[in-house]
Amino acid sequence: MEDKLRLDKWLWAARFYKTRALAVDEIGKGRVLVNGQVAKPAREVKPGDLVTVRKSDPPIEVEVLGVSRVRGPAPVAAKLYQETEESTVRRERAAEMRRLAPEPSLNFDDGRPTKRDRRLLAAIRGK
């Protein structure tokens, strides 16, 4: 393993994105931060850097543990980084909030209007 690698290659090798092109697009949109700063795809990352990836609602913050130029199997890729404790707590809290949130479809008591209901609505609206 080397000691520095381009950010887009590292995100691809660590399996955050399926292709380097997707990683470059997300970096270009400002959804990936390195040490709290917006980065470019060619930015080099090294062990000890903090990378924030905003793929889901609470962003994932990981510490770079190693770099690899090849995209290996998932267990090997997982050894390239370690999620920070704060990030883990935020993600667990968000998952718990989603679990406890009410089902959105419960607000609709009667479901979709029937054909008869639609005809009545159309008659009221004058169509």
Secondary structure in CASP SS format (residue, H / E / C, confidence):
PFRMAT SS
TARGET T0000
AUTHOR 0000-0000-0000
METHOD secondary structure of the structure
MODEL  1
M C 1.00
E C 1.00
D C 1.00
K C 1.00
L E 1.00
R E 1.00
L H 1.00
D H 1.00
K H 1.00
W H 1.00
L H 1.00
W H 1.00
A H 1.00
A C 1.00
R C 1.00
F C 1.00
Y C 1.00
K C 1.00
T C 1.00
R H 1.00
A H 1.00
L H 1.00
A H 1.00
V H 1.00
D H 1.00
E H 1.00
I H 1.00
G H 1.00
K C 1.00
G C 1.00
R C 1.00
V E 1.00
L E 1.00
V E 1.00
N C 1.00
G C 1.00
Q E 1.00
V E 1.00
A C 1.00
K C 1.00
P C 1.00
A C 1.00
R C 1.00
E E 1.00
V E 1.00
K C 1.00
P C 1.00
G C 1.00
D C 1.00
L E 1.00
V E 1.00
T E 1.00
V E 1.00
R C 1.00
K C 1.00
S C 1.00
D C 1.00
P C 1.00
P C 1.00
I E 1.00
E E 1.00
V E 1.00
E E 1.00
V E 1.00
L C 1.00
G C 1.00
V C 1.00
S C 1.00
R C 1.00
V C 1.00
R C 1.00
G C 1.00
P C 1.00
A H 1.00
P H 1.00
V H 1.00
A H 1.00
A H 1.00
K H 1.00
L H 1.00
Y E 1.00
Q E 1.00
E E 1.00
T C 1.00
E H 1.00
E H 1.00
S H 1.00
T H 1.00
V H 1.00
R H 1.00
R H 1.00
E H 1.00
R H 1.00
A H 1.00
A H 1.00
E H 1.00
M H 1.00
R H 1.00
R H 1.00
L H 1.00
A C 1.00
P C 1.00
E C 1.00
P H 1.00
S H 1.00
L H 1.00
N H 1.00
F C 1.00
D C 1.00
D C 1.00
G C 1.00
R C 1.00
P C 1.00
T C 1.00
K H 1.00
R H 1.00
D H 1.00
R H 1.00
R H 1.00
L H 1.00
L H 1.00
A H 1.00
A H 1.00
I H 1.00
R H 1.00
G C 1.00
K C 1.00
END
